[in-house]
Amino acid sequence: MNKKKLATAVCGTLMASVLWGTSVFADQTYKVSSGDTLWGISMKHSTTVSKLKSWNNLNTDLIFIGQQLVVNKSSTAPTQPDSSSGTNDA
């Protein structure tokens, strides 16, 4: 695929994402290794323990070897305004 076709495909995907309010970017994850802590993982990924716990629905600081943690939450594209909430001048 040449560069022009690739660029067109990427732009089309991004535009579709904006139109339908979905994200084409996946959350970044990290696999917990022996000796890891939430604090250490947060430092490696420039985030906070609070965000890690929120993104991963953790109520405690307990994590397990092999556990997949979201370490960078993707932002979703803006959604279209709800047409039913508009004003009606009739």
SULJOBEL-V179604 format. One record per residue. N is the residue number from 1. PHI is phi in radians with two decimals (* if undefined). PSI is psi in radians with two decimals (none if undefined). OMEGA is omega in degrees with one decimal (NA if undefined). Layout:
BEGIN
n=N phi=PHI psi=PSI omega=OMEGA
n=N phi=PHI psi=PSI omega=OMEGA
END
This chain:
BEGIN
n=1 phi=* psi=2.27 omega=-179.1
n=2 phi=-1.38 psi=2.95 omega=-174.0
n=3 phi=-1.08 psi=-0.65 omega=-178.6
n=4 phi=-1.15 psi=-0.74 omega=178.9
n=5 phi=-1.17 psi=-0.69 omega=178.8
n=6 phi=-1.11 psi=-0.78 omega=179.2
n=7 phi=-1.08 psi=-0.70 omega=178.7
n=8 phi=-1.12 psi=-0.73 omega=179.6
n=9 phi=-1.13 psi=-0.74 omega=179.6
n=10 phi=-1.13 psi=-0.79 omega=179.2
n=11 phi=-1.08 psi=-0.72 omega=178.7
n=12 phi=-1.09 psi=-0.73 omega=179.0
n=13 phi=-1.12 psi=-0.77 omega=179.4
n=14 phi=-1.14 psi=-0.71 omega=178.9
n=15 phi=-1.14 psi=-0.71 omega=178.0
n=16 phi=-1.09 psi=-0.67 omega=178.8
n=17 phi=-1.06 psi=-0.77 omega=179.7
n=18 phi=-1.15 psi=-0.75 omega=-177.8
n=19 phi=-1.14 psi=-0.66 omega=-176.7
n=20 phi=-1.74 psi=0.05 omega=174.4
n=21 phi=1.20 psi=0.53 omega=177.9
n=22 phi=-2.01 psi=2.86 omega=179.7
n=23 phi=-1.81 psi=2.36 omega=175.1
n=24 phi=-1.66 psi=-0.01 omega=-179.4
n=25 phi=-1.82 psi=2.23 omega=-178.9
n=26 phi=-1.49 psi=2.69 omega=173.1
n=27 phi=-1.09 psi=2.52 omega=175.9
n=28 phi=-1.50 psi=2.30 omega=-178.7
n=29 phi=-2.07 psi=2.86 omega=179.8
n=30 phi=-2.43 psi=2.39 omega=178.0
n=31 phi=-1.64 psi=2.13 omega=-177.1
n=32 phi=-1.15 psi=2.31 omega=177.5
n=33 phi=-1.95 psi=2.90 omega=177.7
n=34 phi=-0.98 psi=2.30 omega=178.5
n=35 phi=1.58 psi=-0.16 omega=179.7
n=36 phi=-1.20 psi=2.57 omega=171.6
n=37 phi=-2.27 psi=2.79 omega=176.9
n=38 phi=-1.05 psi=-0.68 omega=179.6
n=39 phi=-1.10 psi=-0.82 omega=179.9
n=40 phi=-1.09 psi=-0.74 omega=178.7
n=41 phi=-1.13 psi=-0.71 omega=179.8
n=42 phi=-1.11 psi=-0.66 omega=178.6
n=43 phi=-1.17 psi=-0.71 omega=179.5
n=44 phi=-1.11 psi=-0.53 omega=-172.9
n=45 phi=-1.98 psi=0.29 omega=175.3
n=46 phi=0.89 psi=0.89 omega=177.3
n=47 phi=-2.42 psi=-2.91 omega=-179.6
n=48 phi=-2.07 psi=2.78 omega=176.0
n=49 phi=-1.08 psi=-0.69 omega=179.7
n=50 phi=-1.04 psi=-0.75 omega=178.6
n=51 phi=-1.15 psi=-0.76 omega=178.2
n=52 phi=-1.01 psi=-0.79 omega=-179.2
n=53 phi=-1.13 psi=-0.70 omega=179.7
n=54 phi=-1.16 psi=-0.87 omega=-177.9
n=55 phi=-1.09 psi=-0.47 omega=-175.1
n=56 phi=-1.92 psi=0.19 omega=178.5
n=57 phi=0.92 psi=0.80 omega=179.4
n=58 phi=-1.72 psi=2.31 omega=177.2
n=59 phi=-1.68 psi=-0.29 omega=180.0
n=60 phi=-2.29 psi=3.13 omega=177.2
n=61 phi=-1.55 psi=0.11 omega=-176.5
n=62 phi=-1.34 psi=2.14 omega=175.1
n=63 phi=-2.26 psi=2.83 omega=-174.5
n=64 phi=-2.18 psi=2.56 omega=175.8
n=65 phi=-1.00 psi=2.31 omega=179.8
n=66 phi=1.59 psi=-0.21 omega=179.9
n=67 phi=-1.17 psi=2.39 omega=176.2
n=68 phi=-1.62 psi=2.15 omega=179.3
n=69 phi=-2.01 psi=2.43 omega=170.7
n=70 phi=-1.31 psi=2.17 omega=-178.2
n=71 phi=-2.00 psi=-0.15 omega=176.2
n=72 phi=-2.67 psi=1.87 omega=-176.5
n=73 phi=-1.36 psi=2.22 omega=177.7
n=74 phi=-1.26 psi=2.62 omega=175.8
n=75 phi=-1.59 psi=2.53 omega=179.3
n=76 phi=-1.58 psi=2.65 omega=177.7
n=77 phi=-1.19 psi=2.66 omega=179.1
n=78 phi=-1.09 psi=2.52 omega=179.0
n=79 phi=-1.63 psi=2.80 omega=178.7
n=80 phi=-1.23 psi=2.53 omega=177.3
n=81 phi=-1.07 psi=2.59 omega=178.9
n=82 phi=-1.27 psi=2.03 omega=-176.6
n=83 phi=-1.20 psi=-0.35 omega=-179.1
n=84 phi=-1.35 psi=-0.22 omega=-177.9
n=85 phi=-1.65 psi=0.02 omega=-179.8
n=86 phi=-1.24 psi=2.88 omega=179.1
n=87 phi=-1.45 psi=2.66 omega=179.5
n=88 phi=-2.09 psi=1.99 omega=-176.8
n=89 phi=-1.52 psi=0.06 omega=-176.4
n=90 phi=-1.34 psi=none omega=NA
END
